[in-house]
Each structure stands twice: as C-alpha cells, then as structure tokens.
C-alpha cells in the first residue's frame, strides 16, 4: 500500500489503549497491530494522554489520537479536546461501548460527542448509535493473517467432532451457554469441546472445572499463548462464539482465516462480521440451540424433509465454511491498513 500523499512528513499519532502489553487482551492486540499497519507514520501507544511525550510545542505535538474505548479512555479524550480541539480525534467503539456504556454512562457519551470521527468494527455498529452521530461513523474491519486450511476427518458417526471456544471467562462472553450445552451433550462420546481462556471471574473458573468433572467430552484449558490458540482454532471442525456483547470479535476473523467455520450467537457484533444470511447462528444464551447445532455438525438428530436439514454433517460444515470464505477478504491486513491510513489522513486534514 502507498503512504498518504497529502503529507510529505509522517504524522505523529498516539493510540490510547486502556490496557497495555501486560494484559495482552483485545485492546492491546488492536493497538499493537495498528501501530504496525500505520507505518511509516510515527505511532506510540499510551494508557493515558497526555503522557510524558505529549509535547507542548506545536511543532512536536501529537497530530492524531485514536482512542480505544469511549468510556475507559474518556479522560484522555476530554484532555485532547481541551488542548487540541476535536480535530484529529477518533474514538474506536468496543462492544461494551456500543451495547452498554453509551446508554447510561455520561463519560462515554461525552467521548462520542467530542470525537471528530467514530470507528466501529463491524457493519451493525452504526445501528447502535444515535442517528445524528452516524454521519461521522465509519466501519473498519480488523484483520488477521491467514493460515493454511488443515484437512479434518469426517464428522459422520462414529467419527468425532472437535469444537473449540476461545475467550476469557467473563459474563459478556457467556461461557455459561457453553457449560450448559456441554452438559446436554455429555452422552455424546464422539463430540469433544475444548475451551480456552483465563478465568477473569473466579466463579466462572469454578463452573468450568465443575463442567469438566461432569462432562468427559469438555476440557477447560485455561489461557493459552496466541500461536497455540490459533493452532487449536485451525485444527477444530468448528469454533463456538457465544458472546452476549461483542464489538467485533477478533477470534471470529481468525477462525474464518483458518478455514474453520463458526457457530455464533445471533447478536449484532457477530452478524456484522458474518452477515445476515449466515446459517450458523443460535440465539444468545440458548444452550439447547447451540447443542443442536453441534449435533447437526455431526449429522445427528436432524429432522428430515427439507433439503438444508437433509445435509450430512460434513456437507453442512462445508456450507458454513463456504459462507465464511466469502467474508474472508474483508479481514485482510491490506484492507485494514488502507482504511486506517485513510482515517488518519482525514483526521489530520480536518484538524
């Protein structure tokens, strides 16, 4: 990709992330990836602005701020607006921003009004915003690297289906839905579920351990390194994503770019990535619906009579995989980089 043409010098950009490398969570991963994609601009990542490197002299001042999270970065957003005016300021909205905080939190709402641009990470995001803010809102899909598709054995009985769910254990990710589905499926000895993620809520960690004790086909593997997590996704027949609130889950893109189809809760954050017509949805919190879809991946427990329901498990997984493949180009690093470069160009020109 070419660099922006209207600036001969790199821009000075600051990314505000509520968490830094020690947390190694979604905010940090996004900030780190964006710093790399925004080259050759000068980019630094801070937890709060102004920091020690925020110079008072105009020739050295930051020109663009990308603030991740409307509520948690609200103090930095307000400080920028006071010192720099709204010019150069974009606020990137997470799932908790869109579907919780902006409904009731004054600081989050103020961040929306102060920003020159709002960024959402999936196509349903603008629908959650007040109508008067949508004109300054743009969608930037996150990206990931593609991995080779690993050939997977048939799921037809008596062969085994391997499913994986990835996400730290907290209420927004709804691990309870997976726990309940695993108990419904505990009699199916050829259906295995691996669950990756740290127990951010100790009570949910205890629930995961109890589920593993009761259900031999469910394993909670705790937090795993990034590369190991991607290998788990790559080798699974299907990824389960049961979130109740989501701004645009990176793990869904990683599954798509690994050739692994997704069973996802029908929430805006998932539909905005996978599309309205995707066949692999279950209703949020519906453990029975998730269990039925997992059985369907094995071709088990299906009603007869209609053509879609008559598909074998392998055929239905292939259908889901084909639908995911159509979305894959949206999540290319080149596409994300072009969108980011256009964003900072627009912000600097407006400022």
N, C-alpha and C positions, 0 to 999 in steps of 0.2 A: 504494500500500500504506500502511496506517496504521502509525504508530510503536508500539513496545511500550507496553502500557497499565499495567503494574505499576510502572513507573518514571516519575516526573514529570520527572526530570532526565536528560539524555543520559549514557550510560555512557562511561567512559574506557577505551578499547580500544587495545591495542598488537598489531600484526601483526608477527611476526618472519619475515623472508624472508632466506634465505641469500644472495640476490643482490638488488641494488638497480637503479636505473634504467639505470646504465651497461651492465649486462649485457643488459637488455631481453629476458629469456628468460621461460619459463613461470611461474616463481616470482614474478617481478616483475609480470608481467601479472595474475596472480591477485591479488596483494596490492593492486595499484592499483585493480583492478575492485572488490574487496571494500571498500576504503576508501570508494569512491563509493556502493556499494549499502547500506552501513551507516549512511548519513546518516539522521537528524540526530545520531547518536552521534559523539563526539569520537574520531577514529581517527588514529594515526600509525603509520608503517612504520619499523622499525629492522632492522639486520642482526644486532644482538646486544643482549640485555637482561641487566641493567639498563644503560640509557644515561643520558646527562646529564639527560634529562627524566623519569627514573623517581624521583619524589619519595618521601622517607621519610615525610612527614606523611600520616596516614591519609586526611585529607580530600582530598588531592591524588593519592593513589596510583592506579595503574592497577587497574582492576577486572576486566578480562578480557584474557587473552592467547590469540591464535590463532597457533600456531607452525607454519609450513610446513616440513615435512620432519623426521622423527623423529631421524635421525642428525645432519644438518648443523645443526639448531637445538637439539641436545641440551644444550649448556651453558646456553642461555637457559631451557630447560625446567627444568633442575635448579635454576637460580638462583631461578626463580619459585616452585617447590615449596618451596624452603628459606625464602623470605621470606614468601610469601603462602599457603602450603599448596597443595594441589591444586585448591582452589576457584577457579573462573574460568578454568581452563586447558583448552584444546582443542589437540590435535595433529592436523594435517592430513597424511595419509599419501600420499606420492608412489609412483610405480611402483617406483622403486629401494628405497624403504622396504619395500613390501609383498612384493616378489618377490625381494629380495636381502638387504637390510641387516638386517631383523629376524630373519633366520635365523641370523646369525652375529655381529652387532655388539652388544656389551653396552650401549653408549650408546643405540643405537636402541631396544633392548628396554626400557631404563630409562625412556625417554620414554613408551613405551606404558603402563607401569605407573603413572607419575606423573600422567598426564592424567586429568582428570575426564570428558572426552569425547574420542573419536576420530572423525575425519571421513575418509571415503573418497569418491572422486569418481565411482564407478560401482558398479553393483549386485553385481559379483563380488568387490569389495574385501573385504567381511567374511569371505569364504571363506578368505582367506589368513591370517587372524588366529587365534590360539589361541581355543578355544571360550569360555574364561572372560572374554575381552575383548569379545566380540561384543555383549553387552548394553549396553555403553556406546559403541557404534559407530553412527553414522548416515551415510547417503548424502546428499551434497549435490552435485547435478549443477552443473557450471559452465555459464555461459551466454555467448551472443554475440548480436550484432544480426543480424537477418535482412536479406538483400539480395534485390533483385528477381531472379527467375529469368531468365537470359539464354537466349533461344532458340538452340539449337545445331543445326548442319546434321546431316543424316543421316550415320550412320557406315557405311552399306552401301557396299561396293566399287562404284566406285573412289573414293568419298569417304574423307576422312581422319578418324581418331580422334585426339583430343588428350587425353593423360593428364598429370597433374601429381602430383609427390610433394613434400611440404613437410616439412622437418625438418633441423636442423643435422646435419652428418655426424659421427656417433659410433656406436659399436658397438651401443648399445641400440636405435637407430633402424633398424639393419640396412640401410644403403644398399647393402651388398654384394648383397642379394637383388635390388634394382633393377638394379644394374650387370649381374648375370648374366642377368636377364630381357631387358634391352636388347640384349645380345649374341645371345640366342636369337631376338630379333625384328628383327635388323638387316637381314634381307632383305625385311621388310615396309615398303615405301616409303610406305605410307599410314597409318602408325601413329607418332605423334610423342609423345615423353616429355620434359617439362620438369621439372627437378629444382632445387628452391630450398632453400638452406640454406648456412650457413658451414661451412667445414672445421675443426671443432674438433679433429679428428685429422688432421694433415697428410698422413699416409699415405692416408687416405680421400679427401682432396682430390686427391692424385695419381692414385688409382684412378678418380675421377670424370673427370679430364682424359683419362686413357687410354681410358675408355669412350667419351667424346665423340669422340675421334680415330678410334676403330674403328667407331663406330656413328653414321652421319649423322642418324639419327632421334632421338638422345638429346642433350639440351642440359643442361649444368650451369650455372645462372645465378647461383650463389653466394647470399649473403644479400641479401634484398630488404626494402624498407620494408613495414610492416604493410599499408597500404592497397593497395600494388602486389601483395602476396601474395594478399590477398583477391580482387583482380580476376582473378589467374591462376586461383584456385580456381573463381570464379564462371563463367569462360569455358570451363573444361575440360569435357570429356564425363564424366570420372571422376577422382577422387582416389585415389592409391595410398598406403596406410599400412602399412608393412611391419615395424613395430616388433617387437622380441623382448620388451621390458619396457615397460609403459605403465601409468600410474595412471589415465588418463582423458584422452586427447589432445584438446586444445582444437581442433586443426585438423580433427578428425573432426566436431565440432559445427559448425565454420564451414562445412564442406562441406555438411552437412545443411541448414543455414540459408541456403545459397546455391542450393539445388536441384540440387546436384552429388552423385551417388551415390559410394559408397566401395568400393574393393577393399581388404580389410583382412586382416592376419594373424589367424589364429584363436587369439588369446591372451585371457586373462581381461579385461585392460584394454580391449580392443576389443569383446568380446562383451558386457561390462557396459554399453556405450553403445549398441551396435547391436541387441542382442537375440540370443537363442539361435537363432532361426529365420531370421536374415538370410542371404540367398543369396550374398553376395559375399565369402565367406571363402576364403583359401588357407592352407595350413599354414605356420607360421613357418619362414623360411629357404628355402621351396620356390620357387625361381626358375621352374622349369618350370610349376608350378601357377599362378603369377602370370602368366606369359606366356600360358598357355591362357585365363585369364580375360580378359586384354586382347584376345586374338584373338576370344573369344566376344562381346566388346562390339562387334566389327565383324561378327559373324555368320559368322566364318571358322573353319574347322577343327572344326566341330561334328559330333558323332555324330547320326544320325537315329534316329527310332523312338519316343522319349518326348516328350511334349508340352513340358516345360520346355526340353529341348535343341533342339526344333524352332523356338523363338522366333528371330526375326531379332535382330540386334544392337540395333537401335532398340527393339524390344519388350522385350528383356531389360534394357536400361538403364532403360526406363520402369518395369519391375517393381522394380528396385533403388531407383529414385527414389521410388516409392510406399511401399516399406518404410521408407526414410529419413524420408519425410514424416510417417509415424506416430510417429516418435521425436521430431520437432522440438519439440513442446510441452514436453518435458522440459527443454529448454535455453533457455527463456525467461528474460530478466533478472528478470521479476516472480517467477517460481518460485524462482530462486536467492536473490533478496532476501528473500522470505518465509522461506526455510529458514535464511538467515544471521541474520535478526532473531530467529527462534525459538531458534537456537543460543545467541546471546549473552544472550538473556533467561533461558534455562535455566541457563547458566553463572553469571550474576550472582545468580540466586535461590539456587542451590546453594551459592555462595560466601558 
